């Protein structure tokens, strides 16, 4: 009789364990979206943690397109994160020619915003997310200090970085270097409040 009771208890415990496993696995819902080969989007998988509400979207992208998402020194991916408030990661640890993955993590709205920006860039290039300062909004001016040794990071080779920062933000960016050695330079930013906000954050990202 004792053995029978033990067997019943074991069966009951196994059932409970199975139920726990089922409940645990049901807490994450997943969805696969159609690919869009025309823009280099190979696949999209979305998962939602039903306990935390955190959404994760993983895009598989053609390696020829990933540079446009990252940008010079990460300027484009930084802007995507600033605009969407979503964490965006690119896995570049792949052999040449192999598709790359872009992982976006945040709330449903944040992930959707980031994914929309990524798809816009894939379809039309990074200039598609350019913020036009000629919107009728008041143009403002602000300045940032930049340590003299770091000025080159903002300017970039042949001025490539500063041009990209202006394109990405829509703000005009100039560097006043008319100071003695060792004195921080002044980064002068002109644009709408939104353009200045993005330019300031992008410049800080480059400096960091």
BELURVEN-V172572 format. One record per residue. N is the residue number from 1. PSI is psi as a letter, one per 20 degrees, with the letter a starting at -180 (NA if undefined). D_LAST is the distance of its C-alpha to the last C-alpha in whole Angstrom. Layout:
n: (N N)
psi: (PSI PSI)
d_last: (D_LAST D_LAST)
This chain:
n: (1 2 3 4 5 6 7 8 9 10 11 12 13 14 15 16 17 18 19 20 21 22 23 24 25 26 27 28 29 30 31 32 33 34 35 36 37 38 39 40 41 42 43 44 45 46 47 48 49 50 51 52 53 54 55 56 57 58 59 60 61 62 63 64 65 66 67 68 69 70 71 72 73 74 75 76 77 78 79 80 81 82 83 84 85 86 87 88 89 90 91 92 93 94 95 96 97 98 99 100 101 102 103 104 105 106 107 108 109 110 111 112 113 114 115 116 117 118 119 120 121 122 123 124 125 126 127 128 129 130 131 132 133 134 135 136 137 138 139 140 141 142 143 144 145 146 147 148 149 150 151 152 153 154 155 156 157 158 159 160 161 162 163 164 165 166 167 168 169 170 171 172 173 174 175 176 177 178 179 180 181 182 183 184 185 186 187 188 189 190 191 192 193 194 195 196 197 198 199 200 201 202 203 204 205 206 207 208)
psi: (g g h g g g g g g g g g g g g g g g g g g g h g h i i p q q p p q q r m h h j j o g q p p p q p o i g i j p p p p o p p q p h i i h h h h g r p k j h g h g h g h g g i k q p p p p o j m q q p i q q q p p p p p b r g g g g g g g h g g g h g g h h j r h i h j p o p i m j i q p p r q r q q q p p g i j h h h h g r p k j h g h g h h g g h h j q p p q o o j m q r p i p q r p o p p p a r h g g g g g g g h g g h g h h NA)
d_last: (72 69 68 68 66 63 63 63 60 58 58 57 54 53 54 51 49 49 49 46 44 45 44 40 40 41 38 36 37 36 36 36 36 37 36 35 35 36 32 31 31 33 33 31 32 31 32 32 32 35 35 31 31 28 28 27 27 27 27 28 28 29 27 27 26 22 20 21 19 16 16 14 11 11 12 15 15 12 15 17 16 15 19 20 18 19 17 17 17 19 21 21 23 26 28 29 30 30 29 25 25 22 22 22 22 23 26 29 28 24 25 27 25 22 25 27 24 24 27 27 25 27 30 29 26 22 24 26 23 23 23 26 26 30 31 33 30 30 27 25 23 20 17 14 13 11 12 14 13 10 12 13 10 11 14 15 18 21 19 18 14 15 19 17 15 18 20 18 18 21 20 21 18 19 18 20 20 23 22 23 21 19 19 16 16 17 15 18 18 22 23 24 22 21 20 18 17 15 14 12 10 10 9 6 5 6 4 0)
